[in-house]
Structures are given as structure tokens and as C-alpha cells.
Amino acid sequence: MTLRLHDYAASANCYKVRLALAQLGIPYERVPVDIFAGETLTDDFARRNPARTTPVLELEDGSHLPESGAILLYLADGTPLFPDDRAERAQVVRWLLFEQADVIAPVAGLRFRLLTGRFAPDEPRVARARAAADAVLSVLDAHLTGREFFAAERYTVADIALYGYLHVAHEAGIGLDGHPQVARWLERVAGQPGYINDLEPYPENARPGVSRSIYD
């Protein structure tokens, strides 16, 4: 049995895993899950991931591993995308945690809500989210000064995790003005061997009033 990835084409969390799989050259079967058609709300999906989120990686033994960061670490273990050195590994994990704690809410959350019509562009909370995103980008830009990548002085899954949503931050009106290091880093990631960008736009059924998902 090969790996099976239960994922959603418009999710950057899922895209991060597909990017890692492509760059590592790992064969897998892709299992589309329409998260806005209620497909994560079924008992069958809950057995794969009780949190009812994608991605979920189904391993060769039939067990399931949810959460994009955990999946990235699993796939990268023993490869150049996850270093052997203890301190360097900790730095990789540091940025995976930072991505989930500090990037998801102001960048990914805002993008999702704007593109699916859950927020109107002129709402005060949109401006607050963009200000928070700018503060996060300032942290990232400062760290990248004098560095090409985020950890271990080379490209790792830390870069893949952060790239997932940052490369589409502009879709939420989040610009890179004043963050030149991040802009150049995005270009370096896109130039890595095996790079793909198959992230799809949100379909019509992702909009409120049509969607049946954990976000409604």
C-alpha cells in the first residue's frame, strides 16, 4: 500500500504537504475531500481525524496522521528537509510552531474569510488582521536578514510550512512592502528543485449559505 493523502485542493495546509511530497519524490495516492460539501462531517472521516480537518496522511499500515506540521516532519525525517543536528531540528520545529500559532490566524484566516465572502473588505476586523499580519512579516523579515532560509542554513520543511500561506498573502490584501527579505525568500523557495504550485481557488460551494463544513 502506498501513502494516501486525504486533502482539499484549495487548502494551503494541504498544499504544503503536496509540495513536500513532490520535492521528496515520494509516490502517493491523492484522495480529494470536499470540506465544504460536508465530507469531513461524516463518521467515516471522523475515524480518520476526529478534528474533521484536512490534510490527513494515511500511512502504509492503514493508520492516519493529521495536521500539516506533523505530516511534514514525518515525511522529511531522514531527508535533507529535516536536519540530523539536534539544535537545527529544534529550529525547524520552532518555525513550524510559529507558522501555526502566528501566521495562520492573521494571514490564512483572513484570506479564507475574504475569498469566501465571510468578511467584507471594509470591515474593521480586516484592517486589524492586516496589521497583525504586517507585524508577523516584520518578525520573519528580521530573521531572514543575512539568511537564505529559516533554519539549518538550508531549505527545510520550516520553509515549506511558512511558504504555504505566505505566497498567497496578497490574496488577502497583505503586501510585502517593507519586507524585502521575505519577498526574496519567496522567490528562492519557488526556485527549489521539484517545486510545484497546484493550489486551487476556493469554489462556489465554499461560500456561506452554501457550505456545509466545520467553518459554518
The 8 nearest C-alpha neighbors of each residue, nearest first, counted from 0:
[[1, 59, 2, 60, 58, 61, 3, 27],
 [2, 0, 27, 59, 3, 28, 26, 58],
 [1, 3, 27, 58, 59, 57, 28, 4],
 [2, 4, 28, 57, 27, 29, 56, 1],
 [3, 5, 56, 29, 30, 6, 55, 57],
 [6, 4, 30, 55, 54, 31, 32, 56],
 [7, 5, 54, 31, 53, 32, 13, 4],
 [6, 8, 32, 10, 9, 31, 33, 13],
 [7, 9, 199, 10, 198, 6, 13, 14],
 [10, 8, 199, 200, 198, 201, 7, 11],
 [11, 9, 13, 12, 7, 8, 14, 198],
 [10, 12, 14, 13, 163, 164, 15, 9],
 [13, 11, 10, 15, 14, 67, 163, 54],
 [12, 14, 54, 11, 10, 16, 15, 6],
 [13, 15, 11, 17, 16, 12, 18, 198],
 [16, 14, 18, 13, 163, 12, 17, 159],
 [15, 17, 19, 18, 13, 14, 20, 71],
 [18, 16, 14, 20, 19, 15, 21, 13],
 [19, 17, 15, 21, 16, 20, 14, 195],
 [20, 18, 16, 22, 21, 17, 23, 15],
 [21, 19, 17, 23, 25, 18, 22, 24],
 [22, 20, 24, 18, 19, 23, 193, 17],
 [23, 21, 193, 19, 24, 20, 18, 194],
 [22, 24, 20, 21, 25, 19, 193, 75],
 [25, 23, 21, 22, 20, 26, 193, 19],
 [24, 26, 20, 23, 27, 21, 22, 19],
 [27, 25, 24, 1, 28, 2, 20, 21],
 [28, 26, 2, 3, 1, 29, 25, 4],
 [29, 27, 3, 4, 2, 30, 1, 26],
 [28, 30, 4, 3, 5, 31, 27, 6],
 [29, 31, 5, 4, 6, 28, 32, 3],
 [32, 30, 6, 7, 5, 29, 33, 8],
 [31, 33, 7, 6, 34, 5, 38, 30],
 [34, 32, 36, 35, 38, 7, 31, 37],
 [33, 35, 38, 36, 39, 37, 32, 212],
 [36, 34, 210, 212, 211, 205, 37, 33],
 [37, 35, 211, 33, 34, 38, 210, 212],
 [36, 38, 211, 40, 212, 35, 39, 34],
 [37, 39, 40, 34, 36, 33, 41, 32],
 [38, 40, 51, 44, 37, 41, 34, 52],
 [41, 39, 37, 38, 51, 42, 44, 212],
 [42, 40, 43, 44, 39, 38, 45, 37],
 [43, 41, 45, 44, 46, 40, 39, 49],
 [42, 44, 41, 46, 45, 47, 39, 40],
 [43, 45, 47, 46, 41, 39, 42, 48],
 [46, 44, 49, 48, 42, 47, 43, 51],
 [45, 47, 44, 43, 48, 49, 42, 41],
 [46, 48, 44, 45, 63, 49, 43, 55],
 [47, 49, 45, 50, 51, 46, 44, 65],
 [48, 50, 45, 51, 46, 47, 44, 52],
 [49, 51, 48, 52, 45, 65, 53, 39],
 [52, 50, 39, 49, 48, 45, 40, 44],
 [51, 53, 50, 54, 39, 48, 55, 65],
 [54, 52, 55, 6, 13, 5, 7, 51],
 [53, 55, 6, 13, 5, 65, 67, 66],
 [54, 56, 65, 5, 53, 64, 4, 57],
 [55, 57, 4, 64, 63, 3, 58, 65],
 [58, 56, 63, 3, 62, 2, 61, 4],
 [59, 57, 2, 61, 60, 62, 63, 56],
 [58, 60, 0, 61, 2, 1, 57, 62],
 [61, 59, 58, 62, 0, 57, 63, 2],
 [60, 62, 58, 59, 57, 63, 0, 2],
 [63, 61, 58, 60, 57, 64, 59, 47],
 [62, 64, 57, 56, 47, 58, 55, 65],
 [63, 65, 56, 55, 57, 70, 62, 66],
 [66, 64, 55, 54, 56, 48, 63, 67],
 [67, 65, 69, 68, 70, 54, 55, 64],
 [66, 68, 70, 69, 12, 71, 54, 16],
 [69, 67, 71, 70, 66, 95, 72, 160],
 [70, 68, 72, 71, 66, 67, 73, 65],
 [69, 71, 73, 67, 68, 72, 74, 66],
 [72, 70, 68, 74, 73, 69, 75, 67],
 [71, 73, 75, 69, 70, 74, 76, 68],
 [74, 72, 70, 71, 76, 75, 69, 68],
 [73, 75, 71, 72, 76, 70, 20, 19],
 [74, 76, 72, 78, 80, 81, 73, 71],
 [77, 75, 78, 73, 81, 74, 72, 80],
 [76, 78, 75, 81, 79, 83, 82, 80],
 [77, 79, 75, 80, 76, 81, 82, 23],
 [80, 78, 81, 82, 77, 155, 75, 154],
 [79, 81, 155, 78, 75, 156, 82, 154],
 [80, 82, 75, 79, 76, 155, 78, 88],
 [83, 81, 84, 88, 79, 87, 80, 151],
 [82, 84, 85, 88, 81, 87, 77, 79],
 [83, 85, 87, 82, 86, 88, 89, 151],
 [86, 84, 88, 87, 89, 83, 82, 90],
 [87, 85, 89, 88, 84, 90, 151, 83],
 [86, 88, 90, 151, 84, 89, 85, 82],
 [89, 87, 91, 85, 90, 86, 82, 84],
 [88, 90, 92, 86, 87, 91, 93, 85],
 [89, 91, 93, 87, 88, 92, 150, 86],
 [92, 90, 88, 157, 93, 89, 94, 150],
 [93, 91, 95, 89, 90, 94, 96, 88],
 [92, 94, 90, 96, 91, 95, 89, 97],
 [95, 93, 97, 96, 92, 91, 157, 98],
 [94, 96, 92, 98, 97, 93, 157, 160],
 [97, 95, 93, 94, 99, 98, 100, 92],
 [98, 96, 94, 100, 95, 101, 99, 93],
 [99, 97, 102, 95, 96, 101, 100, 161],
 [98, 100, 96, 103, 97, 101, 102, 95],
 [99, 101, 97, 98, 96, 102, 103, 104],
 [100, 102, 97, 98, 99, 103, 104, 135],
 [103, 101, 98, 106, 104, 105, 99, 100],
 [102, 104, 107, 99, 106, 101, 105, 108],
 [103, 105, 108, 102, 106, 107, 101, 109],
 [106, 104, 128, 132, 109, 108, 103, 131],
 [105, 107, 109, 103, 108, 102, 104, 132],
 [108, 106, 103, 110, 109, 104, 164, 111],
 [107, 109, 104, 111, 110, 106, 105, 103],
 [108, 110, 112, 106, 111, 107, 105, 113],
 [109, 111, 171, 107, 113, 108, 112, 114],
 [112, 110, 108, 114, 109, 113, 115, 107],
 [111, 113, 117, 109, 118, 115, 110, 114],
 [112, 114, 118, 116, 110, 115, 111, 117],
 [113, 115, 111, 116, 112, 110, 201, 171],
 [116, 114, 206, 112, 113, 117, 205, 111],
 [117, 115, 113, 118, 114, 112, 206, 119],
 [116, 118, 112, 115, 113, 207, 119, 206],
 [119, 117, 113, 112, 116, 120, 122, 125],
 [118, 120, 121, 122, 113, 116, 117, 125],
 [121, 119, 122, 118, 125, 113, 126, 123],
 [122, 120, 119, 123, 125, 126, 118, 124],
 [121, 123, 125, 124, 119, 120, 126, 118],
 [124, 122, 126, 125, 127, 121, 120, 128],
 [125, 123, 127, 126, 122, 128, 121, 118],
 [126, 124, 128, 123, 127, 122, 129, 120],
 [125, 127, 129, 123, 124, 128, 130, 122],
 [128, 126, 124, 130, 125, 129, 131, 123],
 [127, 129, 105, 131, 125, 130, 126, 132],
 [130, 128, 132, 126, 131, 127, 173, 133],
 [129, 131, 133, 127, 132, 128, 126, 134],
 [132, 130, 128, 134, 129, 133, 105, 127],
 [133, 131, 129, 135, 105, 134, 130, 106],
 [132, 134, 136, 130, 135, 131, 129, 137],
 [133, 135, 137, 131, 132, 136, 130, 138],
 [136, 134, 132, 138, 137, 133, 131, 139],
 [135, 137, 139, 133, 138, 134, 140, 132],
 [136, 138, 140, 134, 135, 139, 141, 133],
 [139, 137, 135, 141, 136, 140, 142, 134],
 [140, 138, 136, 142, 137, 141, 143, 135],
 [141, 139, 137, 143, 180, 181, 142, 138],
 [140, 142, 138, 144, 139, 143, 137, 180],
 [141, 143, 139, 140, 144, 138, 149, 146],
 [142, 144, 146, 140, 141, 180, 145, 139],
 [145, 143, 141, 146, 142, 180, 140, 147],
 [144, 146, 143, 147, 142, 180, 141, 148],
 [147, 145, 143, 144, 148, 152, 149, 142],
 [146, 148, 184, 143, 145, 152, 149, 153],
 [149, 147, 146, 153, 154, 150, 152, 158],
 [148, 150, 158, 157, 143, 147, 152, 146],
 [151, 149, 152, 91, 90, 148, 153, 87],
 [150, 152, 87, 153, 82, 149, 90, 91],
 [153, 151, 150, 148, 147, 146, 149, 154],
 [154, 152, 151, 148, 155, 150, 147, 149],
 [153, 155, 148, 158, 80, 156, 152, 150],
 [156, 154, 80, 157, 158, 81, 153, 159],
 [155, 157, 159, 158, 80, 160, 71, 81],
 [158, 156, 91, 155, 160, 159, 94, 95],
 [159, 157, 156, 161, 160, 155, 162, 149],
 [158, 160, 156, 162, 157, 161, 15, 163],
 [161, 159, 157, 158, 162, 163, 156, 15],
 [162, 160, 158, 163, 159, 98, 165, 157],
 [161, 163, 159, 165, 160, 166, 164, 158],
 [164, 162, 11, 15, 161, 160, 165, 159],
 [163, 165, 167, 166, 162, 11, 107, 168],
 [164, 166, 168, 162, 167, 163, 161, 106],
 [165, 167, 164, 162, 168, 163, 185, 169],
 [168, 166, 169, 165, 164, 170, 163, 171],
 [169, 167, 165, 170, 173, 171, 166, 106],
 [170, 168, 173, 172, 171, 167, 174, 166],
 [169, 171, 168, 172, 167, 110, 173, 114],
 [172, 170, 110, 169, 173, 168, 109, 113],
 [171, 173, 169, 170, 174, 168, 129, 110],
 [174, 172, 169, 168, 171, 129, 175, 132],
 [173, 175, 176, 169, 172, 168, 133, 178],
 [174, 176, 178, 177, 182, 179, 173, 181],
 [177, 175, 178, 174, 179, 182, 173, 133],
 [176, 178, 179, 175, 137, 174, 140, 180],
 [177, 179, 175, 176, 181, 180, 140, 182],
 [180, 178, 182, 181, 177, 183, 175, 176],
 [181, 179, 140, 183, 182, 178, 143, 184],
 [180, 182, 184, 140, 179, 183, 178, 185],
 [183, 181, 179, 185, 180, 184, 175, 178],
 [182, 184, 186, 180, 185, 181, 179, 187],
 [183, 185, 181, 187, 186, 182, 180, 188],
 [186, 184, 188, 182, 183, 187, 181, 189],
 [185, 187, 189, 183, 184, 188, 190, 182],
 [188, 186, 184, 190, 189, 185, 183, 191],
 [189, 187, 185, 190, 191, 186, 184, 158],
 [188, 190, 186, 187, 191, 194, 185, 195],
 [189, 191, 187, 188, 186, 192, 194, 193],
 [190, 192, 188, 189, 194, 193, 187, 22],
 [193, 191, 194, 22, 190, 189, 188, 195],
 [192, 194, 22, 21, 191, 195, 23, 24],
 [195, 193, 192, 191, 189, 22, 18, 190],
 [196, 194, 18, 197, 193, 21, 189, 22],
 [195, 197, 198, 194, 18, 14, 189, 199],
 [196, 198, 199, 195, 14, 8, 17, 18],
 [197, 199, 9, 196, 8, 14, 11, 200],
 [198, 200, 9, 8, 197, 201, 10, 202],
 [201, 199, 9, 202, 198, 8, 114, 10],
 [200, 202, 9, 205, 199, 203, 115, 114],
 [203, 201, 204, 205, 200, 206, 9, 115],
 [202, 204, 205, 206, 201, 209, 115, 210],
 [203, 205, 210, 209, 206, 202, 35, 36],
 [206, 204, 210, 203, 35, 202, 115, 201],
 [205, 207, 115, 204, 209, 210, 203, 116],
 [208, 206, 209, 210, 117, 205, 116, 215],
 [207, 209, 210, 206, 211, 215, 204, 205],
 [210, 208, 207, 204, 206, 211, 205, 203],
 [209, 211, 35, 205, 204, 207, 206, 208],
 [212, 210, 37, 35, 36, 215, 209, 213],
 [211, 213, 35, 214, 37, 215, 34, 210],
 [212, 214, 215, 211, 51, 40, 39, 34],
 [213, 215, 212, 211, 210, 35, 207, 34],
 [214, 213, 212, 211, 210, 207, 208, 35]]
